[in-house]
């Protein structure tokens, strides 16, 4: 990958769960401890009975898994989507900064990124915005979402966050947003190019929103989106 237009360099903003990774790591960790609760909460969320912000608070507040086990489970479920390392290494080679925008928890996100990525790929990621958790000996004692409007239904408005990054750090850049789920919808209209898979791709189709379809990061490299 080579950034050919220095006047309009690129920035990448990518989701984590189900995008960088194959599975939604947070969902799998919760399901592994509380399968019945997980199913009930997801059913309520899917039917519109609660917002994503409400869902995550109910999933993680007082979650009875200590930090060591939490990280161990993260690695069990944290296999990367094909081509993730190669894509990130290519971004570093081209001088394209990468930011991770996630509605997951920093503890498992950083565990997976620090372990599963090559050192070169990991160094391409300049920032992560996500939920935080404070652990006691018995589990999560405090669940801390990123700053957001009290009226917002999502813990993180990913589109607004990457716009703030662009204004503050990369004012002349174009942004490639990459995602797979409902929390990534806020990228639409806030990024110059949207790459989507799975539920996000289906939503883009239904809403007639332009997007680039992908299943692996190799496909995004082959599409030469940032030339």
KAMOTA-V848443 format. One line per field, one symbol per residue. ss: DSSP state (@ for helix, = for strand, . for the rest). burial: 1 if it has 24 or more other C-alpha atoms within 12 Angstrom, else 0. A space follows every 50 residues. Layout:
# KAMOTA-V848443
ss=???
burial=???
This chain:
# KAMOTA-V848443
ss=.....@@@.=====......=...@@@@@@@@@.@@@@@@@@@@@@.... .@@@@@@@@@......@@@@@@@@@@@..=...@@@@@@@@@@@..==== =====@@@@@@@@@@@..@@@@@.===========....=====...... .......@@@@@@@@@@@@....======..@@@@@@.....====.@@@ @@@@@@@....==...@@@@@@.....
burial=10100000111111111111111111111111000001001100000000 11111111111011101011101111111111111111111101111111 11111111111111011000111111111111111000010011110000 00111111111110110001001111111111111111011111111101 101100000011111110011000110
